Amino acid sequence: MIGLRAMMIPLAALAIGLALHALFGPVAAAGWLALALLAIAGLQAFRLARLHQWAALPRQRDLPQAYGAWGRMLDRIGRFARQEQQSRDELNEELGQLHAAVDQLPDGLTLIDRFDQIEWCNNAAAELHGIFATGRPVHHFVRQPEFVDYLDSGNFARPPVIALASRPGRLYELRLHAVGDGGKLLITRDVTEHAKLDSMRKDFVANVSHEIRTPVTVIGGFAETLLELELDEAARREYLAMILKQSQTMQRLVDDLLTLSSLENASAPAQEDDVDLHAMAQGLAEEARILSQGRHTIELRINNFPALRANTAQIESAIRNLLTNAVRYTPQGGRITIDWRIRDGFGELRVSDTGIGIAAEHLPRLAERFYRVDRGRSRETGGTGLGLAIVKHIMSQHGGQLRIESIPAQGSMFTLRFPGRRVLEAPPGSEHLRP
């Protein structure tokens, strides 16, 4: 259809030429046809030039106007251009949203071409590696030798974990993924917590193995002696007593590990009751006196009959651990005191002793699993190294704190600090417990 319309002007010029030939002769007809063809060619050239000019910068110029066949063709080009621009705008909007979302990621993303030059990075990567321009080699910004060797190796199965100057104290995994035609995507991920957990796991396994090795060795050695040697009754009983003691140490270790595991992995809050703190402390103080066998003075100073909203078994375990430690680490003739007070809106149960005390540098780590100030002395007294870790977890589950104060050669004070919302009035019927 457009082709027929385009032929209308040449056909009209030809018809006029034929008419002129009939009226005025061939010279007039030839002159007319020459002028008509020249005009038609000039018009087509002008329209082509305007179309070419628009096509060079279509976003900055309007589509030229025309009539007839050119008008229809330009209308179609205009519709196509508008559709293409709309699609481009929608794509740019989606890309903008994608870039905005990627810039919010905590992980650094860096796109590297096949020449190891940076093509693009998100905000996190720019901040972590100090990237301020594209088109530069990635090792200009990520200079750590471990990463450079990793990049050059071409084997991306074992990404390095390194520290970055921009984030002191943190560890980052730099993992490369092959993309496109020789390109690579560098993902920089903070693995500090994962590294800490992995280190804790390794330390835990090593500590448990170390703690179990001693009693197992002792039990094995004495059992072998009993089997191979003829011993009198006294020696036999002594060896059996040592076997029993070491087996009890292993049992305490297993029990403490199970307790700690249940506290750390509890999926639901523990059942809570109204705990008669005076009665509980009184019973645990009597247990401590039996453990002490008269070597210490154990005094209970709780006269206002407090009660707590808490898990009975867990609070009992926490106080028992503190009292057991006090008995173990207080020399003969020392004093152990249990008291209660309300301070700054918190309820505080304190277990203090006149024992050997603890140096200040050990206090921040004292509640870590298996941390001991004196490993040899701890084993001699039967400690597992988990008691204070258990107490700390119990207090954390109750929204409270374990506070430790100590002076070497003078004694220590361990405080269970409960939030005020857990402190209740004296339980009914507690008056008969008054001394």
C-alpha positions in Angstrom: 0.0 0.0 0.0 2.8 2.4 0.9 4.6 1.4 -2.3 1.6 2.4 -4.4 1.3 5.7 -2.6 5.0 6.4 -3.2 4.5 5.8 -6.9 1.7 8.3 -7.2 3.9 11.4 -7.5 6.2 9.9 -10.2 3.1 8.6 -12.1 1.5 12.1 -11.9 4.7 13.7 -13.2 4.9 11.2 -16.0 1.2 11.9 -17.0 1.9 15.7 -17.1 5.0 15.0 -19.2 2.9 13.0 -21.7 0.4 15.8 -21.8 3.2 18.4 -22.5 4.6 16.1 -25.2 1.3 16.1 -26.9 0.7 19.8 -26.6 4.2 21.3 -26.9 6.4 18.6 -28.2 9.2 16.4 -26.8 11.5 19.2 -25.7 8.9 20.6 -23.3 8.1 17.1 -22.0 11.8 16.2 -21.5 12.4 19.5 -19.6 9.4 18.9 -17.4 10.4 15.3 -16.6 13.9 16.4 -15.7 12.7 19.1 -13.4 10.1 16.7 -11.8 12.7 13.9 -11.2 15.1 16.5 -9.8 12.5 17.8 -7.4 11.4 14.3 -6.4 15.1 13.3 -5.8 15.7 16.4 -3.8 12.6 15.9 -1.6 13.6 12.3 -1.0 17.2 13.3 -0.1 15.9 16.0 2.2 13.6 13.6 4.0 16.3 11.0 4.3 18.7 13.6 5.7 16.2 14.6 8.4 15.5 10.9 9.2 19.2 10.2 9.4 19.7 13.2 11.7 16.9 12.0 14.0 18.3 8.5 14.1 21.7 9.8 15.2 20.2 11.2 18.4 16.6 9.9 18.7 16.3 10.8 22.4 17.2 14.4 21.9 15.2 15.2 18.7 11.6 14.9 17.6 10.7 12.6 14.7 10.4 14.7 11.5 7.0 15.4 10.1 6.0 14.3 6.5 3.0 13.5 4.3 1.9 10.7 2.1 4.0 7.5 2.1 6.7 9.1 4.1 4.2 10.3 6.7 2.9 6.8 7.2 6.3 5.3 7.4 7.5 7.9 9.9 4.3 7.3 12.0 5.2 3.6 12.2 8.8 4.4 13.1 7.5 6.8 15.8 5.2 4.1 17.3 8.1 1.6 17.3 10.4 4.2 18.9 7.9 5.0 21.6 7.3 1.3 22.4 11.1 0.8 22.5 11.6 3.8 24.8 8.8 2.6 27.1 10.4 -0.9 27.2 13.8 0.7 27.9 12.3 2.9 30.7 10.7 -0.2 32.3 13.9 -2.1 32.1 15.9 0.8 33.6 13.4 1.0 36.4 13.7 -2.7 37.1 17.5 -2.5 37.0 17.4 0.5 39.3 15.2 -1.5 41.8 17.6 -4.5 41.5 20.7 -2.3 42.1 19.0 -0.6 45.0 18.2 -4.0 46.5 21.7 -5.4 45.9 23.2 -2.3 47.5 21.3 -3.1 50.7 22.9 -6.6 50.9 25.5 -6.9 53.7 27.7 -9.0 51.4 30.0 -7.3 49.0 29.4 -8.1 45.3 32.1 -7.3 42.7 31.8 -8.2 39.0 35.2 -8.8 37.4 35.8 -9.2 33.7 38.1 -11.8 32.0 41.1 -9.5 32.4 40.5 -9.3 36.2 39.3 -5.7 36.0 36.3 -4.4 37.9 33.1 -3.9 35.9 30.7 -3.1 38.8 30.3 -3.4 42.6 27.7 -2.8 45.2 27.9 -0.4 48.1 29.1 -3.0 50.5 32.0 -4.1 48.3 33.0 -0.4 47.7 33.1 0.2 51.5 34.8 -3.1 52.4 37.6 -2.9 49.7 37.7 0.9 49.1 36.7 0.5 45.5 36.2 4.0 44.0 36.4 3.3 40.2 35.7 0.6 37.6 37.9 -0.5 34.8 40.8 -1.1 37.2 42.4 -4.5 38.2 40.7 -5.9 41.3 44.1 -6.5 43.0 44.6 -2.8 43.2 41.9 -2.8 45.9 42.0 -6.3 47.3 45.8 -6.6 47.9 45.9 -9.5 50.4 48.4 -12.1 49.1 46.0 -14.9 50.0 43.4 -13.5 47.6 45.8 -12.7 44.8 47.0 -16.4 44.9 43.4 -17.6 45.0 42.5 -15.4 42.0 45.6 -16.5 40.0 45.1 -20.2 40.8 41.8 -20.5 38.9 40.6 -23.0 41.5 37.9 -21.4 43.5 36.9 -24.3 45.7 38.8 -23.1 48.8 38.1 -19.4 49.3 40.5 -17.5 51.7 39.3 -16.1 55.0 41.1 -12.8 55.7 41.0 -9.7 57.8 40.2 -6.3 56.1 41.8 -3.0 57.1 38.4 -1.4 56.8 36.8 -3.6 59.4 39.3 -4.3 62.2 38.5 -7.4 64.3 36.2 -9.0 61.6 37.0 -11.9 59.3 35.7 -12.1 55.7 35.5 -15.0 53.2 36.3 -13.9 49.6 34.7 -16.4 47.3 34.9 -16.3 43.5 32.3 -17.7 41.1 32.9 -18.0 37.3 30.3 -16.1 35.2 29.9 -15.4 31.6 32.8 -15.4 29.1 35.7 -15.6 31.6 34.2 -13.2 34.0 34.0 -13.7 37.8 31.8 -12.6 40.7 33.6 -11.9 43.9 31.4 -12.3 47.1 32.8 -10.8 50.3 31.0 -12.3 53.3 31.4 -11.6 57.0 32.2 -15.0 58.6 33.4 -13.7 62.0 30.6 -15.3 64.0 30.9 -18.6 62.0 34.7 -18.6 62.6 34.1 -18.0 66.3 31.6 -20.8 66.5 33.9 -23.1 64.6 36.7 -22.2 67.0 34.4 -22.8 70.0 33.4 -26.2 68.6 37.1 -27.2 68.1 38.0 -25.9 71.6 35.0 -27.7 73.1 35.9 -31.1 71.5 39.5 -30.6 72.6 38.5 -29.7 76.1 36.1 -32.5 76.5 38.7 -35.0 75.2 41.3 -33.6 77.6 38.9 -33.7 80.6 37.9 -37.3 79.9 41.4 -38.5 79.1 42.6 -38.2 82.7 39.9 -40.2 84.5 39.8 -42.8 81.7 43.6 -43.2 82.0 43.4 -43.6 85.8 40.5 -46.0 85.6 42.2 -48.1 83.0 45.5 -48.1 84.8 44.0 -49.2 88.2 41.8 -51.8 86.5 44.8 -53.3 84.7 46.7 -53.4 88.0 43.8 -55.1 89.8 43.7 -57.8 87.0 47.4 -58.4 86.8 48.7 -58.1 90.4 47.9 -59.9 93.6 47.1 -57.2 96.0 46.2 -57.2 99.7 42.7 -56.1 100.7 43.8 -52.6 101.7 45.6 -51.9 98.4 42.7 -53.4 96.4 40.2 -51.2 98.2 42.4 -48.1 97.7 42.5 -48.8 93.9 38.8 -49.4 93.7 38.2 -46.1 95.6 40.3 -44.3 93.0 38.4 -46.0 90.2 35.1 -44.9 91.8 36.3 -41.3 92.3 37.4 -41.0 88.7 34.1 -42.5 87.4 32.2 -40.0 89.6 34.3 -37.2 88.0 33.3 -38.5 84.5 29.7 -38.7 85.6 29.7 -35.1 86.9 31.3 -34.0 83.6 28.6 -35.8 81.5 25.8 -34.5 83.8 27.1 -30.9 83.4 27.5 -31.3 79.7 23.9 -32.5 79.4 22.7 -29.6 81.6 24.5 -27.0 79.6 23.3 -28.5 76.3 19.7 -28.5 77.5 20.0 -24.8 78.5 21.6 -23.8 75.2 19.2 -25.7 73.0 15.9 -25.2 74.8 13.3 -24.5 72.2 10.6 -23.4 74.7 10.8 -21.4 77.9 11.2 -23.5 81.0 8.3 -23.9 83.4 8.2 -21.3 86.1 6.9 -21.5 89.7 6.9 -19.4 92.8 10.3 -20.3 94.4 10.6 -20.1 98.2 14.2 -18.8 98.1 14.7 -19.0 101.9 13.7 -22.7 102.1 15.8 -23.5 99.0 18.9 -21.8 100.3 18.4 -23.4 103.7 18.4 -26.9 102.1 21.4 -26.1 99.8 23.4 -24.7 102.8 22.8 -28.0 104.6 24.1 -29.9 101.5 27.2 -27.6 101.5 27.8 -28.4 105.2 27.8 -32.1 104.5 30.2 -31.5 101.6 32.4 -29.4 103.8 32.5 -32.0 106.6 33.0 -29.4 109.2 36.0 -27.7 107.6 34.1 -24.4 107.0 31.6 -22.1 108.7 28.5 -21.8 106.4 26.1 -19.0 107.3 22.7 -18.2 105.9 21.6 -14.6 106.1 18.2 -14.5 104.6 15.6 -13.2 107.1 12.9 -11.6 104.9 11.7 -14.8 103.3 11.9 -13.7 99.6 10.3 -15.6 96.7 11.1 -15.6 93.0 9.1 -16.3 89.9 11.5 -18.7 88.2 12.3 -22.3 87.2 12.9 -24.1 90.5 15.3 -26.8 89.2 17.5 -24.2 87.4 17.7 -21.8 90.3 18.5 -24.7 92.7 21.3 -25.8 90.2 22.8 -22.3 90.1 23.0 -21.8 93.9 24.3 -25.4 94.3 27.1 -24.7 91.8 28.1 -21.5 93.6 28.1 -23.2 97.0 30.0 -26.2 95.8 32.7 -24.0 94.2 32.9 -22.0 97.5 33.5 -25.2 99.5 36.1 -26.4 97.0 38.2 -23.3 96.9 38.0 -22.1 100.5 40.7 -23.3 102.8 39.8 -25.1 106.0 38.6 -22.7 108.7 37.1 -20.3 106.1 33.7 -18.8 106.1 31.0 -19.1 103.4 27.9 -16.8 103.5 24.6 -16.8 101.6 22.6 -13.6 101.8 19.8 -11.8 100.0 19.1 -8.1 99.4 17.1 -5.7 97.2 19.2 -3.2 95.4 18.3 -0.7 92.6 15.1 -2.6 91.9 16.9 -5.9 91.5 16.9 -9.0 93.8 20.4 -10.2 94.6 21.4 -13.5 96.1 25.1 -13.5 97.0 27.4 -16.3 97.8 30.6 -15.0 99.4 33.6 -16.8 100.8 37.0 -16.2 102.4 38.8 -18.4 99.9 41.9 -18.1 97.7 40.3 -15.4 95.5 40.8 -14.8 91.8 43.1 -12.4 90.0 41.3 -9.6 88.1 42.5 -10.7 84.7 40.7 -14.0 85.0 37.3 -12.6 85.9 36.0 -11.7 82.4 36.5 -15.3 81.2 35.6 -17.2 84.4 32.1 -18.2 83.2 33.5 -19.7 79.9 33.2 -23.4 79.4 36.2 -25.3 80.7 38.0 -22.1 81.7 40.1 -22.6 84.8 42.4 -20.3 86.7 44.4 -23.3 88.0 43.7 -26.6 86.1 45.6 -28.8 88.5 43.8 -27.5 91.6 40.4 -27.7 89.8 40.9 -31.4 89.0 42.1 -32.1 92.6 38.8 -30.7 93.9 36.7 -32.6 91.3 35.6 -29.5 89.3 34.4 -30.0 85.7 35.0 -26.4 84.5 31.3 -26.1 83.5 29.7 -24.9 86.7 29.9 -21.2 86.2 29.0 -21.5 82.5 25.8 -23.3 83.6 25.0 -20.5 86.2 25.5 -17.9 83.5 23.1 -19.6 81.1 20.5 -20.0 83.8 20.7 -16.3 84.8 20.5 -15.3 81.1 17.3 -17.4 80.6 15.8 -15.6 83.6 16.8 -12.1 82.3 19.3 -11.7 85.1 23.1 -11.6 85.5 26.0 -13.4 87.1 28.3 -10.9 88.7 31.7 -11.9 90.1 33.9 -9.9 92.5 37.1 -11.3 93.9 40.4 -10.3 95.6 43.3 -12.7 95.6 44.0 -14.2 99.1 40.9 -12.5 100.5 37.9 -14.2 98.9 35.2 -14.0 96.3 31.6 -13.0 96.0 29.2 -14.4 93.3 25.9 -12.5 92.8 22.8 -13.8 91.1 21.0 -10.6 90.1 17.3 -11.0 89.3 15.1 -8.4 87.6 12.6 -6.8 89.9 9.6 -8.3 88.0 10.7 -11.8 89.2 10.9 -10.8 92.9 7.7 -11.7 94.7 6.3 -11.2 98.2 7.1 -13.8 100.9 5.4 -17.1 100.0 2.3 -18.1 102.2 3.1 -20.2 105.2 6.8 -19.2 105.3 6.6 -17.7 108.7 7.4 -21.0 110.4 10.8 -21.0 108.8 11.9 -17.9 110.8 14.8 -18.8 113.1 
